[in-house]
Amino acid sequence: MDRYELVVLKTIAIFVLVSLNMLNTFVRVDTVLKEIDRTSPNKSLYMGNLNLLHRPLRNGKWAVTFEEWPEEVYPPYANGPGYVISTDIAKFVIAQHGKRSLRLFKMEDVSMGMWVEQFNSSTPVQYSHNWKFCQYGCLENYYTAHYQSPRQMICLWDKLARGRAQCCSFR
């Protein structure tokens, strides 16, 4: 049975597919590559709309009990709509999962932050924040546009095909 807590396992499955050179996700590759080019090629990379010192919510959809997460704050993590990690981090996640030494947390984006923090304990990671990995809705020149209706997605695609990364405001 599918449920929200399994999103973290789906992320690991995506890493396995990516490691086999299979991709099926639409990405504004040109703009993301330009952003990646601004980073150091000699460091591992974790890029996205980063949350720093984010406190766990104790009620609501993303509620976390003290048993699940007793710490005051989460490690730095990128919001779920999209992020970039370097291949070495993805391979680390795959290897740790294979050794059954990867902590699986019910929120995929926080899990990724935990895994990057674990990787960072032995290999330096360059954390790169960018608001264009949009958590809510859409920003002009977005990398990701979240919570878009099918009509908005068609509009976004049409605008992008015309060379403009502009948002569509109707629902």
C-alpha positions, 0 to 999 in steps of 0.5 A, spaced: 500 500 500 502 506 498 503 512 503 506 518 504 512 515 509 514 511 503 516 517 499 523 516 502 524 509 499 522 512 492 527 517 492 532 511 493 529 508 487 530 514 483 538 514 485 538 507 483 535 509 476 539 515 475 546 511 477 543 507 471 543 513 466 535 513 466 532 519 467 525 521 466 524 528 469 523 535 466 528 539 468 530 546 466 537 544 464 540 550 461 539 554 467 540 549 472 547 547 469 549 555 469 547 555 476 551 549 477 557 552 473 557 557 479 559 552 484 566 549 485 567 543 481 572 540 486 566 539 491 560 535 492 554 539 491 547 539 495 543 545 491 536 547 492 531 551 496 535 550 503 532 550 510 537 552 515 535 551 522 528 548 521 524 546 527 520 540 526 512 541 526 509 537 532 502 537 529 499 537 522 500 534 516 508 534 517 507 532 524 513 529 527 513 526 534 519 527 539 520 519 538 521 520 531 525 526 532 528 528 539 532 534 536 531 541 536 532 542 529 533 538 522 539 538 519 540 543 513 535 540 507 532 542 501 525 543 500 522 537 496 520 540 489 527 539 487 534 539 488 541 537 485 546 533 488 552 530 486 553 523 483 558 522 489 552 523 494 547 519 490 552 513 490 553 514 497 546 514 499 545 507 495 551 504 498 549 506 505 542 503 503 545 497 501 549 496 507 542 498 511 546 503 515 541 509 512 536 512 516 530 512 513 525 518 515 518 519 513 519 526 510 523 525 504 526 532 503 529 532 511 531 525 509 536 527 504 538 533 508 540 527 513 544 523 508 548 529 506 550 531 513 552 524 514 556 524 507 559 531 509 562 528 516 567 525 511 567 529 505 566 536 504 559 538 501 558 545 498 551 547 500 548 552 495 541 555 496 537 558 491 529 560 491 528 558 484 527 551 486 520 554 488 517 551 494 510 554 493 507 556 487 512 559 482 517 565 481 519 568 475 525 564 472 523 558 476 527 552 476 521 548 479 514 550 480 510 547 485 503 546 486 501 547 479 494 545 476 494 541 469 492 548 466 498 551 469 503 546 467 501 547 460 501 554 460 508 554 463 510 549 458 508 554 452 511 560 455 518 556 456 517 553 449 517 561 447 523 562 451 520 565 457 520 562 464 514 566 466 509 563 471 501 562 470 497 565 475 490 562 473 488 555 476 
